[in-house]
Structure formats: structure tokens, C-alpha cells
């Protein structure tokens, strides 16, 4: 009987040891995968301009997620849709058995890998403002200079043919932030439209100036991010975005997608074609009835918004990064 009990105890201890150590392996695998994903996404934001920076940032971000430089097995840049648009990262860690040694378990190598790509946004949820294509030919960057100050919404007296750069995407009217009725103001409060706006389609404009309601909607949007119009987020000057966000991560929500359109219609809310999508940083907006919204035209690679479609790099202006493995 004692022999049977001893054998049962050995089996029980072995099973317990196996469960504990296998659990550690799965947890390590999860941590490494998160690190590999973060590293690949960080590296992709440097592509295709600098392969060296992409590889370096991948290692840095792996480190920020708990992976030592010596555990980054490889960082490789390749081409998927365009030259040098993809980075792959492989990380690994040696995990010694703890209790499993009593049943012969040794050290296990755990590996994770991820690949991310940079491309252009072909559609997505947008802030319902339109900026005009200054180039006249639909070619990025649409006549703008990266870092250039841009008025996203005109103030009273600055409208073009009765249009003040307001777009009707979710619904045909203003909407209401408090009731949730879809429309222009609701889209601002929610940080973007629920319907996807795609390059090549048409969107309706709104005539008239909704100055005060626009300012109030932007205030509501900022409050959802524990922010206000006059905060440090409003001090961004259009330069050194990565450094600015590195020091003020809470301001990243102000980088939004905005449609680039052709000419504004004359005195009507007629549909206008979407020629591209651009990243704009919303720096400030006026209070009261003027309703101007000001920001900067940005050259950023950023993760796709929740509603997003993407394609090959440099197709339509704004750039995004996403995981492909």
C-alpha cells in the first residue's frame, strides 16, 4: 500500500510540475508575442525612409516590452506591396524548467515573430471636415507641405460659396452629441465617423456655419480624453511630432484622418469627390460662434483607426501601419 501511495505521489508531483512549467511557457510565449508585435509596429513607422531606424526602433520597443537586445534574434526588412514596406521581428527566450526538473524537463526555447507593413489609407472613419486639394490633380501631398498650418474648418465670414468645410457622412444633418442622433456634430464628439469614407467616393457637404456647436462638440471630444482646448496638446507647432507625443502621449488622439476633396460646390450641399485622406493634428479651435478649427498637415505613419481600409504605400497620402503576421 505504501508503495502504491509513493508511486501515486510521484505521478501527482510530476503532473503538478508539468502544469506549472507549461503554464510558464505559455505566459512567456504571450509576453514575447506582445513584444514582437510592438517591435514590428514601431519599426514599420520608419519605413520605407530608413531601414536602419526601423531595425533600431524595433529593438528599442522590444526592450520596452521586456525583451533584452540579445533576445531579438532578427529584424528583417522586405517588400510586400512596395519596396522596403515590411519589417519582420523574431524574438526568443530560454525558459528553464523549475519543478519539471524532477521529471526530466530541461530548458525550453520559446520563440515569437511578427511582421508589420506600412501602407496608405484607402478608407476609414474620419473627422467630418474637408480640406481642399490645392494641387488640383489629386496627387499627395495635395499641394501642402508636411507640418504646414491648415484651417480644417472655416470661421464665420471665411466660407467658400456658403460652405465652411463641414461634411455630412453619418446622416444628412447636424446630429446631436447628447441624444446620439447621427450627423456632423455627433461624429466630432465621437472622434470620427462610424461610416467609412473611401477614396473615390463622394460625400455631402453642409452649408452654413455651425460655429458654436462645432466648438462645443470638440470640447466634448477632448473631455472624453481628459483634455481641454487650452492644454499642452494645443502647444504642438507642427514639428517633431514623435518627440512631442513621446513627452505628451495623452495628445495622440488629436491626430485624425480628414478627407481631401476637390472644389467646394457653389452655394449648395452637393456631393464632392474624396481624392485622398490626410493625417491632420487638431491643435486648436475657437470658442463661441466663430467656429474655426486649426491644425497641421502631418506626414505620419500611425496604426489604423478602428474603421480602416488600407492598400499599397503612397497611393492616397495618409499612411498607416498594421500587422500582417
N, C-alpha and C positions, 0 to 999 in steps of 0.2 A: 504493500500500500504506500509506504514511504517512497519507494522507487517511482511509482506512478505519479505521486504528488510532485516529486522533484522534477520529473520529466515535463509535467504539465506547467510547472513554474518556469522552466527553461523556455518552453514554447510561448508562454504568455509574455515573458520578458522580451523574447525575440520579436514578437508581434508588436509590442509596445515600442521597442526601439525602432523597428521599421517604420511604424506610423509617424513617430516623431521626426525621424530624419527625412522621410519622404515629404512630410509637411514643410520642413525647412527648404528642401529642394524646390518645391512649388512656389514658396514665398520668394525665394531668391530669383526664380525664373520670372515672376511677376515684376519684381523690382528692376531686374535687368531689362525687361521689355519696355517698361515705362521710361527708363533711361535712354534706351536705344531710340525710342520714338521721339523723345525730346531732343536728342542729339541730332537726329536726321532732320527734323523740322527747323532747328536752329541753323544747321549748315545750309539747308536749301535756300534760306533767305539771303545768302551771299551769292547765289548763283544767278546767272552764269558769269557775273562780272569777275569774281575772284575765287578760283578753286582753292588757293592756299587759305584764304579766310574761311571758306566753307569747312575745310577739314579742321582748321584750328578751332572754330566755334563749336563744331560737333564734339570735339574732345572736351572743350570747356564746359559745355552743357551736360555732357555725360558726367563730368565731375560734380556739377551742381546737383545731380540726381544720384550721387553716391557711388559712382563708378570711377575708380582710380585710373589715371592715364595709362598705366601698364596693362589694365584690363580692357582697353579699347583695342581690339585685335586688328581692325582695319577700318579705314574710311576711304571710300572709292567714289569718284565722280564719273558718271557715264551720260549717255544721250538716250532719251526716250522719244520725245516729240521734237526736240530742238537740241542743238549742240550744248553739252555741259549743263543740262537742266535737271539732273538727278543725282542724288547722293545716297549711298548705302553705308550703313554703320553696323559693325559686328562687335559685340561686347561679350565678355565671358568672365566667370569667376570660379575658382576652385573651392568646393564646399566639402570639408572633411566630415566624415560621419562622427557623431557623438556617441549615442547609445548603440548605434548599429555595429560598432566595432566588435561587440561581443558575439555577433553572428557573422562576422567576416566582411562587413561593409567597410570600404576604404574611402578614398577621396573621389568625388564626382565633379566633372567639369560641366558647368551649366552655361549655355550659350543663348543669346538672343540677337536678333538682327532686325533692322528696319530700313526702309527706303522712302525717301520723300522727294517730291518733284516740285519745281516752280513752273507755273503757267499763267495764263491770263484768264480773268473772269469773263465768261460769256453771258452770265445771268446771275441775278441774286436779289435778295431783299435790299432795298435802297432807302436812303433818306429821300423824302419826296421833294427835293429841289433839283432844278436842272441848270447845268452850266452850258453855255453855248460853245459850239465848235468854232474856234477862232481861225482854224486853218482853212475851213471851207471845203476840205476834201476827206474828212473822216479819218485822218491819219494821226495816231498817237505821236506826241502828246497833245494833239489838238490845238496847237498854237500857244500852249502855255509853257512856262519854264518851271521845272521842279523847284518847290519852295516858294513859288510866286503867291502873293496875297491875292485872294479871289473873294468876290462878294457872291455868296451862294444864293442869297435872296435879296432882292432889291428893296430899298426903303421907300417910304411914301415920296412920290414925285419922280422916282427913278425907273419906273416900269417901262417896258417896251410894248407899245400897242395894247396897253391895259393888262399886260402880263407882268407878274412880279417874281417869276421863276418858281412858282408853286405848281406841283404836279398832282394829278388825281390818279392814283394807282389802285388803292383798295377802296372802291366806292367812287361815286361821281361828285361828292361834295366835301364839306369840311370835316365831317365826322366830329366826335366828341370824346375827349380823354376820360371824362368822368363816367359816361354811360357805356363807353366801349363801342359806340357806333363807328363803323369803319369809315375812313376817309383821311384826308390830308393831316389834320391835327392829331388824330389817333396814331397815325404812322410815326409822327415825330415823337410822341410820348413813349411809344414802344421801341424807339431806336431803329425803325426801319419798317418797310412794308412786309406784309405776310405773303403777298403775291410776288412771284419772281418777275423781275424786269429783265428781258433778254435783248442783246444786241440785235438790231434788225427789225424789232417790233416797234409799234407806235404806242405812245402814252398820251393821255389827255392832259391839257393844261387847265389851270384855273385862272379866270380873270379876276381882277380886283386885288386889293392888298389886305391881307389878314394879319396886320402888323402886331397888334396886341395879343391876339390869340396864339400867334406863332411864338412870340416871346414866352408866353405862359406855358405853352407845350414844351418848349426847350427847357424851361425851368423844371418842369415835372420830370423830363428825361434825365436831367442832371441829378435831381434829388434821388432818383432810383439808384444812382451810383454814388450816393453820399457826397455829391459835388454841388457847387453853385457856379454861376456865371463868372463871378469875380475871383475864383480860386486860383491856385498856382497853375491849373490847367489852362487858364486863359493867358498865361505869360509866354507860351510857346511862340517862337518867332519864325517858324518855317525851316529852321536849320537844325542839324544834328538830332534828328528825331530819335534815333536809337538811344543816344545818351540821355535825352530828356525823359524818355519813357523808363529808362533804366533807373533814373532817380525819382520818377513820379509814375509808378506803374498804374496808379488809380486813374490816370488820364487816358489810358489806351482806348477806352470806349469811344473817345471823340474822333477816332479815325473811322470814317464811314464811306460807304460806296454811294456815288452820286452819278446819275445818268448824264451823258454828254449828248446834247441834242443839236439839231440844225437850227434854222432861224425860227424865232418865235412867230406864231400866227398873228395876223393883223386883226386886233380887236375881237378875238373870239377864243373859245376854249377848244379849238380844233386839235386833232391829234398831231403829234410831232414824232419824227423817227428818232430812235435811240441809235446813235452812231458809235457809242462806246460807253465804258464805265470807268470812272476815275476814283482814286482814293483822295478824299478831302479830309483835312483835320479841321474840325469846327472849333475855332478859338474864342469867338465872342458873338454875342447877339445883343441888339439894343432892347431896352425896356420901353414900355409904353406902346404907342401906336405906330412908331416908325417901322419896326419890323425887319430891319436889316440883319442878315446873318453873314458873318465873315469867317474866313478860314484860309487854308493854304493848300495848294495843289501839290500832292505828295507822290514821290517815287518810292513806294514801299512794297515789299513782299510781306504778306500777312496771312495768317490762317483764314480759310474760307469762312464767311458768315454762316449762320445756321441754315439759311436758304441760299444755295450757291450752285452754280454750274461753271465748269472751267474747261479750258482747252489748251492748245499749244501756246507756248510763250510768245508774247509780243503781238498777239492777234488784235487785242482791243484796248490796250492801255494799262488798266489796273492789273496787278499781279498778285497771285496767291500761292501758298504752298499747301500741299496735302500729302498724307501718307499713301503710298501705293503698295506697301508690304509691311 
